[in-house]
């Protein structure tokens, strides 16, 4: 989930033609024209732009990292529904200027592309790509995966996630889904790149069984491989010259699940099973410690969504899996809970709330000559946005974001508050 303060509101778009267009996922508003542009202008205050621990700051006599500033964020989008194919493309640029910071400006870029093609009524393919250059951790996190870092990062850090999914119907009762996702992470700062630069692969195969008209049973398997590919070495207990590839891991996921349309307004999706992870390179180095070479944990991915009024909806989700971490650990076992509420108060006034909690336990945390598997992070995030539509093209908006990390690791915890007010023009 992307934080409200760092995203411009993306005006929706689409196209209509003389014949019926193939436009899965597009609303009636999004079909009205093939393109849209918008521009957000905001003033903001950030009381901890460096995401620094307060005790550490005071002990080292550092200045308080707070600042006023402004943001300029244009967006351009294009959706082209055709007879059997739908193509979508969007680009958002953001420049944030901090008046009380030596490195005064942050620049981020977000590009999203998608293609959906229906070969026949029963077979279709989805292709997608999400490319991000950013400094804020929430933009660099892959949607649906545990957040690997909570800190603001210097430099032009890159995440690119590309995916393909092929689904089809074998019989009236049985179908299938085959997918592959590839994610590349390239961080610029040495302290992060040696722990987080990697390529992730995830292959998926699901058998789908139509139990009832609105009930689909799922039997699934996934295989994941994470290749940590930073150059140089990292210190591991008694050996200062260990390759980052010591963190490489392979995961096998087995699960059952259900996709259920409870009503036309209420939908649920649940996956539960197990995840077995092995670390093939973990004992290839003379560290003086025998790391755990494999581990098995429960796997869960569940969410429910409810559209309770026109323009108003709620979503609640939870996921439990493994993921990368920006510390001296092989990875983390993480539980993420999130909620989204969008409420249309009046025709012109809209409120949006995003909340997230993540608990992460480190796997083989190696520091000060020992290995610890009990250290945890607890991360809390809250975002509130209120917008008022002045006319067809101009909206006023204001918002607040809260971030807090409570960590067992010394000097890692922090609290951050951000507020903003601005206008958005769209066409």
Order of alpha helices (4+ residues) and beta strands (2+ residues): beta-alpha-beta-beta-beta-beta-alpha-beta-beta-alpha-beta-beta-beta-beta-beta-beta-beta-beta-beta-beta-beta-beta-beta-beta-beta
